Amino acid sequence: MLSHMSQFEHHKHDLPALDDSAADTTEAYLESLQLLERMHRLMQDLVKDEFERLSRNDLTPVQALIIYNLGEAEVTAGELRSRGMYQGSNVSYNLKKLVAMGYVHHERCDMDRRSVRVRLTDAGQEVRLLVHGLFLRHAAGLAMSGVLDDPPLDQVNMQNRRIERFWSEQIRYIY
């Protein structure tokens, strides 16, 4: 299998020519995509390490993040994805596991019996607090290090929301 760089080089002649400014922007955009993916995986690894340190091996990092993101909300399984609380494709599997383990309560909606509403149990709230504590410690460490000062994180987040909105519009445009 070819490496990413050699695949790029192999198909370079198929790409439209870019001026230097557009090429720099494109390169920075492609790097940001890789960073986002790596950061998401690292976040899962951090959660995994924290739970191993606490001898909490019953949850996967994905399940712990579902619990964290669900928070105080009561939503349908479909809303977990549409509200950005879950990034994966197997939400039903993970919800069934979380219900079976006692972290999530589920009940059928009165109006639409096909729809199930979910919310955290007390045990789920405890897990949520563990993850929240981990993130608070990381935020404090990052703030002390100055890593988040230049550019300010609120500006980075604003730019990421703009990219998110652009991608969402592209998906809607396709359909």
VEXLUM-140498 format. One record per atom (N, C-alpha, C): residue in one letter; atom name; x, y, z. Coordinates in steps of 0.2 Angstrom, whole numbers. Example, Ala and Ser with C-alpha at 12.3 -4.5 7.8 and 13.67 -1.06 7.14 Angstrom:
// residues 2
+------+------+-------+-------+-------+
: resn : name :    c1 :    c2 :    c3 :
+------+------+-------+-------+-------+
:    A :    N :    66 :   -28 :    39 :
:    A :   CA :    62 :   -22 :    39 :
:    A :    C :    66 :   -16 :    39 :
:    S :    N :    64 :   -11 :    35 :
:    S :   CA :    68 :    -5 :    36 :
:    S :    C :    64 :     0 :    39 :
+------+------+-------+-------+-------+
//
This chain:
// residues 175
+------+------+-------+-------+-------+
: resn : name :    c1 :    c2 :    c3 :
+------+------+-------+-------+-------+
:    M :    N :     4 :    -6 :     0 :
:    M :   CA :     0 :     0 :     0 :
:    M :    C :     4 :     6 :     0 :
:    L :    N :     3 :    11 :    -4 :
:    L :   CA :     6 :    17 :    -4 :
:    L :    C :     5 :    22 :     2 :
:    S :    N :    10 :    25 :     4 :
:    S :   CA :     9 :    30 :     9 :
:    S :    C :     5 :    36 :     7 :
:    H :    N :     2 :    40 :    12 :
:    H :   CA :    -2 :    46 :    10 :
:    H :    C :     2 :    50 :     5 :
:    M :    N :     8 :    52 :     7 :
:    M :   CA :    12 :    56 :     3 :
:    M :    C :    13 :    53 :    -5 :
:    S :    N :    15 :    47 :    -5 :
:    S :   CA :    16 :    44 :   -12 :
:    S :    C :     9 :    44 :   -15 :
:    Q :    N :     4 :    43 :   -12 :
:    Q :   CA :    -3 :    42 :   -15 :
:    Q :    C :    -4 :    49 :   -18 :
:    F :    N :    -3 :    55 :   -14 :
:    F :   CA :    -4 :    61 :   -16 :
:    F :    C :     1 :    63 :   -22 :
:    E :    N :     7 :    61 :   -22 :
:    E :   CA :    12 :    62 :   -27 :
:    E :    C :     9 :    58 :   -34 :
:    H :    N :     7 :    52 :   -33 :
:    H :   CA :     5 :    48 :   -38 :
:    H :    C :    -1 :    51 :   -42 :
:    H :    N :    -6 :    55 :   -38 :
:    H :   CA :   -12 :    58 :   -41 :
:    H :    C :   -11 :    65 :   -42 :
:    K :    N :    -5 :    68 :   -41 :
:    K :   CA :    -4 :    75 :   -41 :
:    K :    C :    -7 :    78 :   -48 :
:    H :    N :    -5 :    74 :   -53 :
:    H :   CA :    -7 :    77 :   -60 :
:    H :    C :   -14 :    77 :   -61 :
:    D :    N :   -18 :    74 :   -57 :
:    D :   CA :   -26 :    74 :   -57 :
:    D :    C :   -29 :    81 :   -54 :
:    L :    N :   -25 :    84 :   -50 :
:    L :   CA :   -27 :    89 :   -46 :
:    L :    C :   -27 :    96 :   -50 :
:    P :    N :   -31 :   101 :   -49 :
:    P :   CA :   -31 :   107 :   -52 :
:    P :    C :   -25 :   111 :   -49 :
:    A :    N :   -21 :   115 :   -53 :
:    A :   CA :   -16 :   119 :   -51 :
:    A :    C :   -18 :   124 :   -46 :
:    L :    N :   -14 :   125 :   -41 :
:    L :   CA :   -16 :   130 :   -36 :
:    L :    C :   -10 :   136 :   -36 :
:    D :    N :   -12 :   142 :   -35 :
:    D :   CA :    -7 :   147 :   -34 :
:    D :    C :    -4 :   146 :   -27 :
:    D :    N :     2 :   149 :   -25 :
:    D :   CA :     5 :   148 :   -19 :
:    D :    C :     1 :   149 :   -13 :
:    S :    N :    -3 :   154 :   -13 :
:    S :   CA :    -8 :   156 :    -7 :
:    S :    C :   -13 :   150 :    -6 :
:    A :    N :   -16 :   148 :   -12 :
:    A :   CA :   -21 :   143 :   -11 :
:    A :    C :   -18 :   136 :    -9 :
:    A :    N :   -12 :   135 :   -12 :
:    A :   CA :    -8 :   129 :   -10 :
:    A :    C :    -7 :   129 :    -2 :
:    D :    N :    -5 :   135 :     0 :
:    D :   CA :    -3 :   135 :     7 :
:    D :    C :   -10 :   134 :    12 :
:    T :    N :   -15 :   137 :     9 :
:    T :   CA :   -21 :   137 :    13 :
:    T :    C :   -24 :   129 :    13 :
:    T :    N :   -23 :   126 :     7 :
:    T :   CA :   -25 :   119 :     6 :
:    T :    C :   -21 :   115 :    11 :
:    E :    N :   -15 :   116 :    11 :
:    E :   CA :   -10 :   112 :    15 :
:    E :    C :   -12 :   113 :    22 :
:    A :    N :   -13 :   119 :    24 :
:    A :   CA :   -15 :   120 :    31 :
:    A :    C :   -22 :   117 :    33 :
:    Y :    N :   -27 :   117 :    28 :
:    Y :   CA :   -33 :   114 :    29 :
:    Y :    C :   -32 :   106 :    30 :
:    L :    N :   -28 :   103 :    26 :
:    L :   CA :   -27 :    96 :    26 :
:    L :    C :   -24 :    94 :    33 :
:    E :    N :   -19 :    98 :    35 :
:    E :   CA :   -16 :    97 :    41 :
:    E :    C :   -21 :    97 :    47 :
:    S :    N :   -26 :   102 :    47 :
:    S :   CA :   -30 :   103 :    52 :
:    S :    C :   -35 :    97 :    52 :
:    L :    N :   -37 :    94 :    47 :
:    L :   CA :   -41 :    88 :    47 :
:    L :    C :   -38 :    82 :    50 :
:    Q :    N :   -31 :    82 :    49 :
:    Q :   CA :   -27 :    76 :    52 :
:    Q :    C :   -27 :    78 :    60 :
:    L :    N :   -26 :    84 :    61 :
:    L :   CA :   -25 :    86 :    69 :
:    L :    C :   -32 :    84 :    72 :
:    L :    N :   -38 :    86 :    69 :
:    L :   CA :   -44 :    85 :    72 :
:    L :    C :   -45 :    77 :    73 :
:    E :    N :   -43 :    73 :    69 :
:    E :   CA :   -44 :    66 :    69 :
:    E :    C :   -40 :    63 :    75 :
:    R :    N :   -33 :    66 :    75 :
:    R :   CA :   -29 :    63 :    80 :
:    R :    C :   -31 :    66 :    87 :
:    M :    N :   -33 :    72 :    87 :
:    M :   CA :   -35 :    74 :    94 :
:    M :    C :   -41 :    71 :    97 :
:    H :    N :   -46 :    69 :    92 :
:    H :   CA :   -52 :    65 :    94 :
:    H :    C :   -49 :    58 :    97 :
:    R :    N :   -45 :    55 :    94 :
:    R :   CA :   -42 :    48 :    96 :
:    R :    C :   -38 :    49 :   103 :
:    L :    N :   -34 :    54 :   103 :
:    L :   CA :   -31 :    56 :   109 :
:    L :    C :   -35 :    57 :   115 :
:    M :    N :   -41 :    61 :   114 :
:    M :   CA :   -46 :    62 :   119 :
:    M :    C :   -49 :    55 :   122 :
:    Q :    N :   -50 :    51 :   117 :
:    Q :   CA :   -53 :    44 :   119 :
:    Q :    C :   -47 :    40 :   123 :
:    D :    N :   -41 :    41 :   121 :
:    D :   CA :   -35 :    38 :   125 :
:    D :    C :   -35 :    41 :   132 :
:    L :    N :   -36 :    47 :   132 :
:    L :   CA :   -35 :    50 :   139 :
:    L :    C :   -41 :    48 :   144 :
:    V :    N :   -47 :    47 :   141 :
:    V :   CA :   -52 :    45 :   145 :
:    V :    C :   -51 :    37 :   147 :
:    K :    N :   -49 :    33 :   142 :
:    K :   CA :   -47 :    26 :   143 :
:    K :    C :   -42 :    26 :   149 :
:    D :    N :   -36 :    30 :   149 :
:    D :   CA :   -31 :    30 :   154 :
:    D :    C :   -34 :    32 :   161 :
:    E :    N :   -38 :    37 :   161 :
:    E :   CA :   -41 :    39 :   167 :
:    E :    C :   -45 :    33 :   170 :
:    F :    N :   -49 :    30 :   166 :
:    F :   CA :   -54 :    25 :   169 :
:    F :    C :   -50 :    19 :   171 :
:    E :    N :   -44 :    17 :   167 :
:    E :   CA :   -40 :    12 :   169 :
:    E :    C :   -36 :    14 :   176 :
:    R :    N :   -34 :    20 :   177 :
:    R :   CA :   -31 :    22 :   183 :
:    R :    C :   -36 :    21 :   189 :
:    L :    N :   -43 :    22 :   188 :
:    L :   CA :   -48 :    22 :   193 :
:    L :    C :   -51 :    15 :   193 :
:    S :    N :   -48 :    10 :   190 :
:    S :   CA :   -50 :     3 :   189 :
:    S :    C :   -57 :     3 :   187 :
:    R :    N :   -59 :     7 :   182 :
:    R :   CA :   -66 :     7 :   180 :
:    R :    C :   -65 :     4 :   172 :
:    N :    N :   -65 :    -2 :   172 :
:    N :   CA :   -64 :    -5 :   165 :
:    N :    C :   -70 :    -8 :   162 :
:    D :    N :   -76 :    -6 :   165 :
:    D :   CA :   -82 :    -8 :   162 :
:    D :    C :   -85 :    -4 :   156 :
:    L :    N :   -82 :     2 :   155 :
:    L :   CA :   -84 :     6 :   150 :
:    L :    C :   -79 :     8 :   145 :
:    T :    N :   -81 :     8 :   139 :
:    T :   CA :   -76 :    10 :   134 :
:    T :    C :   -76 :    18 :   134 :
:    P :    N :   -70 :    21 :   131 :
:    P :   CA :   -70 :    28 :   131 :
:    P :    C :   -76 :    31 :   127 :
:    V :    N :   -78 :    28 :   122 :
:    V :   CA :   -84 :    30 :   118 :
:    V :    C :   -90 :    30 :   122 :
:    Q :    N :   -91 :    25 :   126 :
:    Q :   CA :   -97 :    25 :   131 :
:    Q :    C :   -97 :    30 :   136 :
:    A :    N :   -91 :    31 :   139 :
:    A :   CA :   -90 :    36 :   144 :
:    A :    C :   -91 :    43 :   141 :
:    L :    N :   -89 :    44 :   135 :
:    L :   CA :   -90 :    51 :   131 :
:    L :    C :   -98 :    52 :   130 :
:    I :    N :  -101 :    47 :   128 :
:    I :   CA :  -108 :    47 :   127 :
:    I :    C :  -112 :    49 :   133 :
:    I :    N :  -110 :    46 :   139 :
:    I :   CA :  -112 :    48 :   146 :
:    I :    C :  -111 :    55 :   147 :
:    Y :    N :  -105 :    57 :   146 :
:    Y :   CA :  -103 :    64 :   147 :
:    Y :    C :  -107 :    69 :   143 :
:    N :    N :  -107 :    68 :   137 :
:    N :   CA :  -111 :    72 :   132 :
:    N :    C :  -118 :    72 :   133 :
:    L :    N :  -121 :    67 :   136 :
:    L :   CA :  -128 :    67 :   137 :
:    L :    C :  -130 :    71 :   143 :
:    G :    N :  -126 :    71 :   148 :
:    G :   CA :  -127 :    76 :   153 :
:    G :    C :  -133 :    76 :   157 :
:    E :    N :  -137 :    81 :   157 :
:    E :   CA :  -143 :    82 :   160 :
:    E :    C :  -149 :    81 :   156 :
:    A :    N :  -147 :    80 :   149 :
:    A :   CA :  -152 :    80 :   144 :
:    A :    C :  -156 :    74 :   144 :
:    E :    N :  -162 :    74 :   142 :
:    E :   CA :  -166 :    68 :   140 :
:    E :    C :  -168 :    69 :   133 :
:    V :    N :  -165 :    64 :   129 :
:    V :   CA :  -166 :    64 :   122 :
:    V :    C :  -168 :    58 :   119 :
:    T :    N :  -169 :    58 :   112 :
:    T :   CA :  -170 :    51 :   109 :
:    T :    C :  -163 :    49 :   106 :
:    A :    N :  -163 :    43 :   105 :
:    A :   CA :  -157 :    40 :   102 :
:    A :    C :  -154 :    44 :    96 :
:    G :    N :  -159 :    46 :    91 :
:    G :   CA :  -157 :    50 :    85 :
:    G :    C :  -155 :    56 :    87 :
:    E :    N :  -157 :    60 :    92 :
:    E :   CA :  -155 :    66 :    94 :
:    E :    C :  -148 :    66 :    97 :
:    L :    N :  -146 :    60 :   100 :
:    L :   CA :  -139 :    60 :   102 :
:    L :    C :  -134 :    62 :    96 :
:    R :    N :  -135 :    59 :    90 :
:    R :   CA :  -131 :    61 :    85 :
:    R :    C :  -132 :    68 :    82 :
:    S :    N :  -139 :    70 :    81 :
:    S :   CA :  -140 :    76 :    78 :
:    S :    C :  -138 :    82 :    82 :
:    R :    N :  -138 :    81 :    89 :
:    R :   CA :  -136 :    86 :    93 :
:    R :    C :  -128 :    86 :    94 :
:    G :    N :  -125 :    82 :    91 :
:    G :   CA :  -117 :    81 :    92 :
:    G :    C :  -115 :    78 :    98 :
:    M :    N :  -119 :    74 :   102 :
:    M :   CA :  -118 :    71 :   108 :
:    M :    C :  -114 :    64 :   106 :
:    Y :    N :  -114 :    62 :   100 :
:    Y :   CA :  -111 :    55 :    99 :
:    Y :    C :  -109 :    56 :    92 :
:    Q :    N :  -103 :    54 :    91 :
:    Q :   CA :   -99 :    55 :    84 :
:    Q :    C :   -99 :    48 :    80 :
:    G :    N :  -101 :    42 :    83 :
:    G :   CA :  -100 :    36 :    80 :
:    G :    C :  -106 :    34 :    76 :
:    S :    N :  -106 :    28 :    73 :
:    S :   CA :  -111 :    25 :    69 :
:    S :    C :  -116 :    20 :    73 :
:    N :    N :  -113 :    17 :    78 :
:    N :   CA :  -117 :    12 :    81 :
:    N :    C :  -120 :    14 :    88 :
:    V :    N :  -124 :    19 :    88 :
:    V :   CA :  -127 :    22 :    94 :
:    V :    C :  -131 :    17 :    97 :
:    S :    N :  -135 :    14 :    94 :
:    S :   CA :  -140 :     9 :    97 :
:    S :    C :  -136 :     4 :   101 :
:    Y :    N :  -131 :     1 :    98 :
:    Y :   CA :  -127 :    -4 :   102 :
:    Y :    C :  -124 :    -1 :   108 :
:    N :    N :  -121 :     5 :   108 :
:    N :   CA :  -118 :     8 :   114 :
:    N :    C :  -124 :    10 :   119 :
:    L :    N :  -130 :    12 :   117 :
:    L :   CA :  -135 :    14 :   121 :
:    L :    C :  -138 :     7 :   125 :
:    K :    N :  -138 :     2 :   121 :
:    K :   CA :  -141 :    -4 :   124 :
:    K :    C :  -136 :    -7 :   130 :
:    K :    N :  -129 :    -6 :   128 :
:    K :   CA :  -124 :    -8 :   133 :
:    K :    C :  -125 :    -4 :   139 :
:    L :    N :  -126 :     3 :   138 :
:    L :   CA :  -126 :     8 :   144 :
:    L :    C :  -132 :     7 :   148 :
:    V :    N :  -138 :     5 :   145 :
:    V :   CA :  -144 :     3 :   148 :
:    V :    C :  -143 :    -3 :   152 :
:    A :    N :  -140 :    -8 :   149 :
:    A :   CA :  -139 :   -15 :   153 :
:    A :    C :  -134 :   -14 :   159 :
:    M :    N :  -129 :    -9 :   158 :
:    M :   CA :  -125 :    -8 :   164 :
:    M :    C :  -128 :    -4 :   169 :
:    G :    N :  -133 :    -1 :   168 :
:    G :   CA :  -136 :     4 :   173 :
:    G :    C :  -134 :    11 :   173 :
:    Y :    N :  -131 :    13 :   167 :
:    Y :   CA :  -129 :    20 :   167 :
:    Y :    C :  -134 :    25 :   163 :
:    V :    N :  -138 :    22 :   159 :
:    V :   CA :  -143 :    26 :   156 :
:    V :    C :  -150 :    22 :   157 :
:    H :    N :  -155 :    27 :   158 :
:    H :   CA :  -162 :    24 :   158 :
:    H :    C :  -165 :    26 :   152 :
:    H :    N :  -169 :    21 :   149 :
:    H :   CA :  -173 :    22 :   143 :
:    H :    C :  -180 :    21 :   144 :
:    E :    N :  -184 :    24 :   140 :
:    E :   CA :  -192 :    23 :   140 :
:    E :    C :  -195 :    25 :   134 :
:    R :    N :  -199 :    21 :   132 :
:    R :   CA :  -203 :    23 :   125 :
:    R :    C :  -207 :    29 :   126 :
:    C :    N :  -207 :    33 :   121 :
:    C :   CA :  -211 :    39 :   121 :
:    C :    C :  -218 :    38 :   120 :
:    D :    N :  -222 :    41 :   124 :
:    D :   CA :  -230 :    40 :   123 :
:    D :    C :  -232 :    42 :   117 :
:    M :    N :  -230 :    47 :   113 :
:    M :   CA :  -233 :    49 :   107 :
:    M :    C :  -231 :    44 :   101 :
:    D :    N :  -224 :    42 :   101 :
:    D :   CA :  -222 :    38 :    96 :
:    D :    C :  -218 :    32 :    99 :
:    R :    N :  -222 :    26 :   100 :
:    R :   CA :  -219 :    20 :   103 :
:    R :    C :  -213 :    18 :   100 :
:    R :    N :  -211 :    20 :    94 :
:    R :   CA :  -205 :    17 :    91 :
:    R :    C :  -199 :    21 :    93 :
:    S :    N :  -200 :    27 :    96 :
:    S :   CA :  -195 :    31 :    98 :
:    S :    C :  -193 :    30 :   106 :
:    V :    N :  -187 :    30 :   108 :
:    V :   CA :  -185 :    29 :   115 :
:    V :    C :  -181 :    35 :   117 :
:    R :    N :  -183 :    38 :   123 :
:    R :   CA :  -180 :    43 :   126 :
:    R :    C :  -175 :    40 :   131 :
:    V :    N :  -169 :    43 :   131 :
:    V :   CA :  -164 :    41 :   136 :
:    V :    C :  -161 :    47 :   141 :
:    R :    N :  -159 :    45 :   146 :
:    R :   CA :  -156 :    50 :   151 :
:    R :    C :  -152 :    46 :   156 :
:    L :    N :  -147 :    50 :   159 :
:    L :   CA :  -143 :    46 :   164 :
:    L :    C :  -146 :    44 :   170 :
:    T :    N :  -144 :    38 :   173 :
:    T :   CA :  -146 :    36 :   180 :
:    T :    C :  -141 :    40 :   184 :
:    D :    N :  -142 :    38 :   191 :
:    D :   CA :  -137 :    41 :   196 :
:    D :    C :  -130 :    38 :   194 :
:    A :    N :  -129 :    32 :   193 :
:    A :   CA :  -123 :    29 :   191 :
:    A :    C :  -120 :    33 :   185 :
:    G :    N :  -124 :    34 :   180 :
:    G :   CA :  -122 :    38 :   174 :
:    G :    C :  -119 :    45 :   176 :
:    Q :    N :  -123 :    48 :   180 :
:    Q :   CA :  -121 :    55 :   183 :
:    Q :    C :  -114 :    54 :   186 :
:    E :    N :  -113 :    49 :   190 :
:    E :   CA :  -106 :    48 :   193 :
:    E :    C :  -100 :    48 :   188 :
:    V :    N :  -102 :    44 :   183 :
:    V :   CA :   -97 :    43 :   177 :
:    V :    C :   -96 :    50 :   174 :
:    R :    N :  -101 :    54 :   173 :
:    R :   CA :  -101 :    60 :   170 :
:    R :    C :   -96 :    65 :   174 :
:    L :    N :   -97 :    65 :   180 :
:    L :   CA :   -93 :    69 :   185 :
:    L :    C :   -85 :    67 :   184 :
:    L :    N :   -84 :    60 :   184 :
:    L :   CA :   -77 :    58 :   183 :
:    L :    C :   -74 :    61 :   176 :
:    V :    N :   -78 :    61 :   171 :
:    V :   CA :   -75 :    63 :   165 :
:    V :    C :   -74 :    71 :   165 :
:    H :    N :   -79 :    74 :   168 :
:    H :   CA :   -79 :    81 :   169 :
:    H :    C :   -73 :    83 :   173 :
:    G :    N :   -72 :    80 :   178 :
:    G :   CA :   -66 :    81 :   182 :
:    G :    C :   -59 :    81 :   178 :
:    L :    N :   -59 :    75 :   174 :
:    L :   CA :   -53 :    75 :   170 :
:    L :    C :   -52 :    81 :   165 :
:    F :    N :   -58 :    83 :   162 :
:    F :   CA :   -57 :    88 :   157 :
:    F :    C :   -56 :    95 :   161 :
:    L :    N :   -58 :    96 :   167 :
:    L :   CA :   -57 :   102 :   171 :
:    L :    C :   -49 :   102 :   173 :
:    R :    N :   -46 :    96 :   175 :
:    R :   CA :   -39 :    96 :   176 :
:    R :    C :   -35 :    98 :   170 :
:    H :    N :   -37 :    95 :   164 :
:    H :   CA :   -34 :    96 :   158 :
:    H :    C :   -34 :   104 :   156 :
:    A :    N :   -40 :   107 :   157 :
:    A :   CA :   -41 :   114 :   156 :
:    A :    C :   -36 :   118 :   160 :
:    A :    N :   -36 :   116 :   166 :
:    A :   CA :   -32 :   120 :   171 :
:    A :    C :   -25 :   120 :   169 :
:    G :    N :   -22 :   114 :   167 :
:    G :   CA :   -15 :   113 :   165 :
:    G :    C :   -14 :   116 :   159 :
:    L :    N :   -18 :   116 :   154 :
:    L :   CA :   -17 :   120 :   148 :
:    L :    C :   -17 :   127 :   149 :
:    A :    N :   -22 :   130 :   153 :
:    A :   CA :   -22 :   137 :   155 :
:    A :    C :   -15 :   139 :   158 :
:    M :    N :   -13 :   135 :   163 :
:    M :   CA :    -6 :   137 :   166 :
:    M :    C :     0 :   137 :   161 :
:    S :    N :    -1 :   132 :   156 :
:    S :   CA :     5 :   132 :   152 :
:    S :    C :     5 :   137 :   147 :
:    G :    N :    -1 :   141 :   146 :
:    G :   CA :    -1 :   146 :   141 :
:    G :    C :    -2 :   144 :   134 :
:    V :    N :    -3 :   137 :   133 :
:    V :   CA :    -5 :   134 :   126 :
:    V :    C :   -11 :   137 :   123 :
:    L :    N :   -16 :   139 :   127 :
:    L :   CA :   -22 :   141 :   124 :
:    L :    C :   -22 :   149 :   123 :
:    D :    N :   -17 :   152 :   124 :
:    D :   CA :   -17 :   160 :   124 :
:    D :    C :   -16 :   163 :   117 :
:    D :    N :   -12 :   159 :   112 :
:    D :   CA :   -11 :   162 :   106 :
:    D :    C :   -11 :   157 :   100 :
:    P :    N :   -17 :   157 :    96 :
:    P :   CA :   -22 :   162 :    97 :
:    P :    C :   -27 :   160 :   102 :
:    P :    N :   -31 :   164 :   105 :
:    P :   CA :   -36 :   163 :   110 :
:    P :    C :   -40 :   157 :   108 :
:    L :    N :   -42 :   153 :   113 :
:    L :   CA :   -46 :   147 :   111 :
:    L :    C :   -53 :   149 :   108 :
:    D :    N :   -55 :   154 :   111 :
:    D :   CA :   -62 :   156 :   108 :
:    D :    C :   -62 :   158 :   101 :
:    Q :    N :   -56 :   160 :    98 :
:    Q :   CA :   -56 :   161 :    91 :
:    Q :    C :   -55 :   155 :    87 :
:    V :    N :   -51 :   150 :    90 :
:    V :   CA :   -50 :   144 :    87 :
:    V :    C :   -57 :   140 :    87 :
:    N :    N :   -61 :   141 :    92 :
:    N :   CA :   -67 :   137 :    92 :
:    N :    C :   -72 :   141 :    87 :
:    M :    N :   -72 :   147 :    86 :
:    M :   CA :   -76 :   151 :    82 :
:    M :    C :   -74 :   148 :    74 :
:    Q :    N :   -68 :   148 :    73 :
:    Q :   CA :   -66 :   145 :    66 :
:    Q :    C :   -68 :   138 :    65 :
:    N :    N :   -67 :   134 :    70 :
:    N :   CA :   -70 :   127 :    70 :
:    N :    C :   -77 :   127 :    69 :
:    R :    N :   -81 :   131 :    72 :
:    R :   CA :   -88 :   131 :    71 :
:    R :    C :   -90 :   133 :    64 :
:    R :    N :   -86 :   138 :    61 :
:    R :   CA :   -87 :   140 :    54 :
:    R :    C :   -86 :   134 :    49 :
:    I :    N :   -81 :   130 :    51 :
:    I :   CA :   -79 :   124 :    47 :
:    I :    C :   -85 :   119 :    47 :
:    E :    N :   -87 :   118 :    54 :
:    E :   CA :   -93 :   114 :    55 :
:    E :    C :   -99 :   116 :    51 :
:    R :    N :  -100 :   122 :    51 :
:    R :   CA :  -106 :   125 :    47 :
:    R :    C :  -105 :   124 :    40 :
:    F :    N :   -99 :   125 :    37 :
:    F :   CA :   -98 :   124 :    30 :
:    F :    C :   -99 :   117 :    28 :
:    W :    N :   -96 :   112 :    32 :
:    W :   CA :   -97 :   105 :    31 :
:    W :    C :  -104 :   103 :    31 :
:    S :    N :  -108 :   106 :    36 :
:    S :   CA :  -115 :   104 :    36 :
:    S :    C :  -119 :   106 :    30 :
:    E :    N :  -117 :   112 :    28 :
:    E :   CA :  -121 :   115 :    22 :
:    E :    C :  -119 :   111 :    16 :
:    Q :    N :  -113 :   108 :    16 :
:    Q :   CA :  -111 :   104 :    10 :
:    Q :    C :  -115 :    98 :    10 :
:    I :    N :  -116 :    95 :    16 :
:    I :   CA :  -120 :    89 :    16 :
:    I :    C :  -127 :    90 :    14 :
:    R :    N :  -130 :    95 :    17 :
:    R :   CA :  -137 :    97 :    15 :
:    R :    C :  -137 :    98 :     7 :
:    Y :    N :  -132 :   101 :     4 :
:    Y :   CA :  -132 :   103 :    -3 :
:    Y :    C :  -133 :    97 :    -7 :
:    I :    N :  -129 :    92 :    -5 :
:    I :   CA :  -128 :    85 :    -8 :
:    I :    C :  -135 :    82 :    -9 :
:    Y :    N :  -139 :    82 :    -3 :
:    Y :   CA :  -145 :    79 :    -3 :
:    Y :    C :  -151 :    84 :    -5 :
+------+------+-------+-------+-------+
//
